[in-house]
């Protein structure tokens, strides 16, 4: 089962389009919830006390939510295109799918990493299929450049929002990686990707509830409290940040050990040189005494 990229992964959100640029035609279709479980690693599943229409129109169609979230996490050079005006076909790794519209989101991901650059150009393509009062399916494909192993895989996340009531919907989100090359770090990258994706998607839910609370103050207060009780358990184990910290500590320890070994090596070399020099001096002295003794014997 494939998994998704974390370091290159950023908060996937939406851009606005007017009636002309975000069509509501029903000629598009996308897989239902079952393929999500079959093909993705589920990292988030919870009820949202906000309407499906709000999720679609405010959180995905409107670009401001995307821009605000990316700005909040200190991404730079943010550029969100308008939604396309016609359905698009996308082969999600293997199976072709048709979506109602797509857009491109570009930004520079700024993060201090143990290896690689601190600024990583990132491009995301967002696609959606929306059925009013039924379901919203969003696919986000992420690619990065100027980062280690960035050409080894492509990352995809999928969000499935299901209508529950006029004031509630349910969200499931999953991620996966499609590898074009192999590396011995594959398992580690996939593990980090899953952990970071869960954190990103939980962050998205948090900001979504905050956005809803601003527009619906009374309902927003109860929505926030409800979300606190229904939030998916945060991932346990090593997070990318904790792993990075341990790697830095390990690097310092290794550096200290290396310096100690090199110091010991230098001391050993110095001692060897001193012993060699002393041996040469003694040999010369013995040779000089031998020459003197031979001279005396000859006379």
KOLMAR-60989 format. One record per residue (C-alpha): z, y, x. Coordinates in pm, 1 decimal, always signed. Layout:
<recs>
REC        Z        Y        X
REC        Z        Y        X
...
</recs>
This chain:
<recs>
REC        Z        Y        X
REC     +0.0     +0.0     +0.0
REC   -100.5   +332.2   +145.0
REC   +138.9   +621.2   +195.5
REC   +115.2   +997.4   +228.2
REC   +159.1  +1256.6   +530.3
REC   +442.9  +1448.0   +556.4
REC   +411.0  +1726.0   +848.9
REC    +90.2  +1813.8   +725.4
REC   +192.3  +1802.0   +362.7
REC   +290.6  +2118.0   +183.4
REC   +397.8  +2206.5   -165.8
REC    +98.1  +2126.0   -392.8
REC    +68.4  +2390.9   -669.8
REC   -197.1  +2571.6   -874.3
REC   -434.3  +2855.1   -917.2
REC   -543.3  +3045.7  -1216.6
REC   -864.1  +3046.6  -1387.6
REC   -983.6  +3215.4  -1696.3
REC  -1160.8  +3036.5  -1976.8
REC  -1485.9  +3039.9  -1785.4
REC  -1343.9  +2914.0  -1454.9
REC  -1108.0  +2648.6  -1591.2
REC  -1297.9  +2450.4  -1852.0
REC  -1119.1  +2254.7  -2121.5
REC  -1405.7  +2017.7  -2187.4
REC  -1310.0  +1659.6  -2261.7
REC  -1584.5  +1503.4  -2050.3
REC  -1345.8  +1424.2  -1767.3
REC  -1110.8  +1132.8  -1734.2
REC   -856.1  +1007.9  -1484.5
REC   -648.9   +692.7  -1452.4
REC   -332.9   +667.2  -1656.2
REC    +19.9   +597.3  -1534.4
REC    -35.1   +233.8  -1434.3
REC   -271.3   +302.3  -1139.1
REC     -6.8   +541.0  -1006.6
REC   +233.5   +248.7   -963.4
REC    -40.2    +17.4   -837.5
REC   -186.5   +249.3   -574.6
REC    +81.4   +503.2   -480.5
REC   +436.7   +505.4   -350.1
REC   +640.0   +668.3   -627.7
REC   +869.0   +934.4   -480.7
REC   +968.6  +1128.7   -793.9
REC  +1027.4  +1032.6  -1157.0
REC  +1225.8  +1243.8  -1400.7
REC  +1226.5  +1429.4  -1730.5
REC  +1153.4  +1801.0  -1723.9
REC  +1300.5  +2024.9  -1995.6
REC   +982.2  +2231.9  -2008.1
REC   +666.9  +2194.0  -2213.0
REC   +350.5  +2025.9  -2092.0
REC   +155.0  +2340.4  -2178.4
REC   +383.6  +2549.3  -1954.6
REC   +336.9  +2303.0  -1668.2
REC    -39.1  +2322.1  -1698.9
REC    -96.2  +2690.1  -1770.0
REC   +180.4  +2849.9  -1562.2
REC   +246.6  +2603.2  -1283.3
REC   -101.8  +2469.4  -1217.1
REC   -366.9  +2702.6  -1357.4
REC   -193.3  +3023.6  -1254.3
REC   -225.9  +3087.0   -878.3
REC    +91.3  +3292.1   -854.7
REC   +321.9  +2991.3   -869.8
REC   +134.7  +2831.4   -580.7
REC   +141.8  +3150.2   -377.7
REC   +511.4  +3211.0   -447.1
REC   +611.6  +2859.1   -343.4
REC   +404.8  +2861.3    -25.9
REC   +541.6  +3204.2    +61.4
REC   +897.1  +3084.6     -4.1
REC   +861.7  +2809.0   +256.9
REC   +711.0  +3063.7   +500.1
REC   +355.0  +2941.7   +504.3
REC   +104.1  +3207.7   +610.2
REC   -265.1  +3292.3   +567.8
REC   -251.3  +3167.9   +208.2
REC   -583.3  +3157.6    +24.3
REC   -617.4  +3006.7   -324.7
REC   -966.5  +2978.2   -468.7
REC  -1055.3  +2993.7   -837.8
REC  -1094.1  +2671.2  -1030.8
REC  -1445.0  +2530.8  -1048.1
REC  -1642.8  +2589.3  -1366.7
REC  -1759.7  +2232.0  -1421.0
REC  -1622.8  +1876.8  -1394.1
REC  -1615.8  +1721.0  -1048.4
REC  -1635.0  +1361.5   -931.8
REC  -1404.1  +1251.0   -654.4
REC  -1379.8   +907.9   -494.5
REC  -1007.7   +864.5   -452.9
REC  -1039.1   +649.5   -138.8
REC  -1248.0   +387.1   -319.5
REC  -1271.7   +435.4   -696.4
REC  -1476.6   +732.8   -826.8
REC  -1291.6   +954.7  -1074.3
REC  -1400.3  +1256.0  -1277.6
REC  -1176.5  +1560.7  -1307.5
REC  -1212.2  +1868.5  -1524.3
REC  -1192.8  +2117.1  -1236.2
REC  -1090.5  +2158.3   -874.6
REC   -986.1  +2433.8   -636.6
REC   -915.6  +2474.8   -265.7
REC   -587.5  +2599.1   -120.9
REC   -574.5  +2698.4   +245.3
REC   -273.8  +2808.2   +446.8
REC   -111.3  +2779.9   +787.6
REC   +182.8  +2542.4   +796.1
REC   +455.2  +2684.3  +1020.0
REC   +713.3  +2435.6  +1139.5
REC   +883.5  +2361.3  +1468.0
REC   +796.3  +2007.4  +1567.1
REC   +905.7  +1792.9  +1858.2
REC   +543.4  +1746.3  +1955.0
REC   +227.9  +1927.5  +1855.7
REC   +166.1  +2289.2  +1762.0
REC   +408.1  +2498.0  +1556.0
REC   +126.4  +2639.0  +1338.8
REC   -103.1  +2390.4  +1166.3
REC   -404.9  +2497.1   +954.8
REC   -386.9  +2303.5   +627.4
REC   -642.1  +2257.4   +349.0
REC   -561.4  +2111.9     +8.8
REC   -800.9  +2029.2   -273.9
REC   -642.0  +2024.9   -620.1
REC   -804.4  +1849.0   -917.2
REC   -681.5  +1804.1  -1272.7
REC   -744.4  +1637.0  -1605.2
REC   -559.9  +1785.9  -1901.5
REC   -522.0  +1644.6  -2251.2
REC   -324.8  +1883.2  -2467.7
REC     +0.4  +1735.6  -2603.3
REC    -73.8  +1412.4  -2416.8
REC    -99.6  +1417.8  -2040.1
REC   -180.1  +1619.5  -1729.4
REC   -298.4  +1434.4  -1418.0
REC   -322.6  +1630.5  -1092.7
REC   -464.6  +1498.5   -766.1
REC   -404.4  +1686.0   -440.7
REC   -577.8  +1584.2   -118.4
REC   -444.6  +1729.2   +206.6
REC   -604.7  +1754.6   +549.5
REC   -475.9  +1929.3   +860.7
REC   -621.1  +2029.1  +1195.1
REC   -490.2  +2096.8  +1545.2
REC   -213.2  +1839.4  +1499.1
REC   -147.1  +1499.2  +1661.3
REC   -332.1  +1215.7  +1482.6
REC   -472.9  +1460.3  +1225.2
REC   -807.6  +1277.0  +1228.1
REC   -648.8   +935.7  +1175.1
REC   -581.6   +963.6   +802.1
REC   -619.2  +1158.1   +478.9
REC   -321.1  +1223.3   +254.4
REC   -323.0  +1228.7   -124.6
REC    -53.2  +1301.0   -380.6
REC    -82.1  +1244.1   -753.5
REC   +120.6  +1399.2  -1034.6
REC   +130.2  +1253.8  -1385.8
REC   +293.1  +1478.8  -1647.1
REC   +340.2  +1307.8  -1983.8
REC   +413.6  +1485.1  -2312.4
REC   +754.5  +1404.2  -2463.8
REC   +815.2  +1687.1  -2711.7
REC   +722.8  +2055.1  -2753.5
REC  +1000.0  +2141.1  -2506.1
REC   +999.4  +1842.7  -2271.3
REC   +770.3  +1635.0  -2053.5
REC   +810.1  +1358.6  -1798.4
REC   +676.5  +1372.3  -1443.8
REC   +596.7  +1092.8  -1202.6
REC   +451.1  +1166.4   -862.3
REC   +335.2   +943.9   -582.4
REC   +170.5   +965.2   -243.5
REC    -41.4   +754.0     -8.8
REC   -232.7   +772.1   +318.7
REC   -585.1   +649.2   +379.0
REC   -617.7   +550.9   +744.8
REC   -951.7   +573.5   +923.3
REC   -802.8   +482.8  +1263.2
REC   -499.2   +285.8  +1368.3
REC   -207.2   +387.7  +1587.8
REC   +120.5   +228.2  +1691.9
REC   +295.3   +522.3  +1521.7
REC   +146.5   +434.3  +1181.3
REC   +468.0   +295.0  +1035.0
REC   +673.7   +588.7  +1157.5
REC   +422.9   +841.9  +1024.1
REC   +414.9   +671.9   +684.7
REC   +795.2   +663.8   +667.1
REC   +822.6  +1031.6   +752.0
REC   +547.8  +1109.3   +502.8
REC   +726.9   +939.0   +216.1
REC  +1056.1  +1111.4   +292.3
REC   +899.9  +1454.3   +328.5
REC   +684.4  +1408.7    +18.6
REC   +994.3  +1332.4   -188.0
REC  +1160.0  +1648.1    -58.1
REC   +851.1  +1857.1   -127.7
REC   +810.5  +1728.0   -481.6
REC  +1178.5  +1782.2   -559.5
REC  +1138.6  +2134.8   -425.6
REC   +841.0  +2179.7   -658.0
REC  +1052.7  +2071.0   -955.8
REC  +1330.3  +2311.9   -856.3
REC  +1090.5  +2607.1   -832.5
REC   +923.3  +2503.5  -1159.2
REC  +1256.1  +2516.9  -1341.2
REC  +1331.8  +2854.7  -1185.2
REC   +994.2  +2987.9  -1298.2
REC  +1058.9  +2857.5  -1649.9
REC  +1405.6  +3016.0  -1652.9
REC  +1260.6  +3357.3  -1567.1
REC  +1023.3  +3346.4  -1862.7
REC  +1267.4  +3168.0  -2098.3
REC  +1618.0  +3279.4  -1991.7
REC  +1816.2  +3095.4  -2260.9
REC  +1620.3  +2772.1  -2242.3
REC  +1598.7  +2802.9  -1866.3
REC  +1976.2  +2787.2  -1824.2
REC  +2000.5  +2454.9  -2008.2
REC  +1687.4  +2330.4  -1833.3
REC  +1840.3  +2390.9  -1492.4
REC  +2163.4  +2211.7  -1581.9
REC  +1969.8  +1921.2  -1732.0
REC  +1756.3  +1889.6  -1422.3
REC  +2068.1  +1867.1  -1207.1
REC  +2175.9  +1556.6  -1398.6
REC  +1832.6  +1392.2  -1414.8
REC  +1706.7  +1471.2  -1065.3
REC  +1582.2  +1169.4   -872.9
REC  +1820.3  +1058.7   -604.3
REC  +1739.8  +1229.3   -279.5
REC  +1602.8   +997.1    -12.5
REC  +1859.5   +831.0   +205.5
REC  +1828.9   +747.7   +569.4
REC  +1662.9   +949.9   +838.1
REC  +1481.7  +1262.4   +731.3
REC  +1213.1  +1418.5   +953.9
REC  +1454.5  +1701.8  +1041.9
REC  +1735.4  +1463.1  +1136.1
REC  +1497.7  +1246.1  +1335.0
REC  +1363.5  +1553.2  +1513.3
REC  +1718.1  +1655.0  +1603.8
REC  +1798.0  +1310.1  +1740.3
REC  +1471.1  +1308.4  +1933.7
REC  +1564.5  +1641.0  +2093.4
REC  +1905.2  +1507.1  +2187.6
REC  +1748.2  +1191.4  +2324.5
REC  +1505.2  +1406.0  +2521.6
REC  +1793.8  +1599.6  +2676.2
REC  +1972.7  +1275.1  +2762.1
REC  +1655.1  +1133.0  +2916.0
REC  +1606.3  +1454.9  +3110.2
REC  +1962.2  +1433.2  +3241.9
REC  +1915.5  +1069.8  +3341.7
REC  +1583.7  +1154.6  +3508.2
REC  +1743.0  +1436.8  +3708.1
REC  +2029.7  +1208.7  +3813.2
REC  +1788.5   +934.2  +3920.1
REC  +1570.8  +1179.6  +4111.7
REC  +1879.3  +1326.2  +4280.4
REC  +1993.5   +979.2  +4380.2
REC  +1642.8   +903.9  +4504.9
REC  +1640.4  +1223.5  +4710.6
REC  +1978.6  +1136.8  +4859.3
REC  +1857.1   +786.2  +4941.6
REC  +1540.5   +918.9  +5104.9
REC  +1744.1  +1168.4  +5306.8
REC  +1982.8   +893.4  +5419.0
REC  +1689.9   +669.6  +5513.0
REC  +1527.9   +947.2  +5711.7
REC  +1855.8  +1017.9  +5889.3
REC  +1905.1   +650.2  +5971.9
REC  +1546.5   +621.2  +6094.0
REC  +1583.1   +931.3  +6311.1
REC  +1906.1   +796.8  +6459.4
REC  +1742.7   +460.6  +6531.3
REC  +1452.4   +632.2  +6706.8
REC  +1694.8   +842.8  +6911.8
REC  +1887.8   +536.0  +7019.9
REC  +1566.9   +355.6  +7114.2
REC  +1458.0   +651.5  +7325.0
REC  +1796.4   +665.7  +7491.1
REC  +1783.1   +293.5  +7565.0
REC  +1433.1   +332.5  +7705.8
REC  +1546.2   +619.7  +7928.9
REC  +1841.2   +418.5  +8060.8
REC  +1616.4   +117.4  +8118.7
REC  +1374.7   +330.0  +8321.3
REC  +1661.4   +468.1  +8532.5
REC  +1795.5   +118.5  +8596.6
REC  +1451.6     -8.1  +8702.2
REC  +1407.8   +288.0  +8937.0
REC  +1738.9   +212.3  +9102.6
REC  +1652.9   -154.5  +9138.2
REC  +1321.5    -72.5  +9299.7
REC  +1489.9   +146.9  +9558.8
</recs>
